[in-house]
């Protein structure tokens, strides 16, 4: 009686290893494509960069480089979570409104709640509340998608609309100004708006999540679910748990971006974050992650984010019309998807 059970277990184990191993074979080629794209954009930036009065290239100035990194950090942090979502074969359209909710809540708490404790504790509590709200939104997305089996596009579209309404309702549809005095909100804004804090947060999260995706069983589960969900289910992988965790993590990361957004802009704005989800998806796709799921990397997404950031910077240094900028970005996204498809057909 035990022999069939043992054989079944062995088959499941073999299938599990096969599913997990199969999804990592195309990573090297995609990374090289992304790096080539970044190198090409950097060359264009060096050629097209205007000169400063001292004769050097403005693009290469330390202040400009750190400005680029600072500008891409918010979208970059959101893109890290979006990478995990897309790797599972899903999508999250709510990240921009989750950012708005988190920025509104942290500003609301800092300006309207009397803590009566040390400033460090009060600021930590305000950030924790805003991150908890963002995480809950992500968890709700994941639970509905995994348990009720509703399409991620529909679920996160509904969440995008609902959360925007919640943020506007909480703030009475007004901006909450912070950082103009010596109160808690001003301390928060000064600390969390520095380049060191903003860029450092992005770098740290990138390193940690790259390790999670590449070195942990959870990361392998994420790839396997996106590559072939039926095979992953047969192999006994925790499909629902993986999806819920991915969307919860994405909500948390959007909340982190929202906290930094509030500090940098000196306000909690319920209308901020519009189209951020599209920029995050663009960064992920340009970085080589397949929209079909299963194939991609955090470092590819970082490269994709930098490509968009450098391109935006050089266009603005040359005073290119913002409408032309949008058209160029659209062309790059289409090109990135075409390259992915061509590479997949060739293999």
Secondary structure by P-SEA (a helix, b strand, c coil): caaaaaaaaaaaaaaaaaaaaaaacaaaaaaaaaaaaaaaaaaaaaaacccccccccccccaaaaaaaaaaaaaaaaaaaaaaaaaaacccccaaaaaaaaaaaaaaaaaccccccccaaaaaaaaaaaaaaaaaaaaaaaaaaaacccccaaaaaaaaaaaaaaaaaaaaccbbbbccccccaaaaaaaaaacaaaaaaaaaaaaaaaaaaacccaaaaaaaaaaacaaaaaaaccaaaaaaaaaaaaaaaaaaaaaaaaaaaacccccccccaaaaaaaaaaaaaccccccccccaaaaaaaaaaaaaaaaaaaaacccaaaaaaaaaaaaaaaaaaaaaaaaac
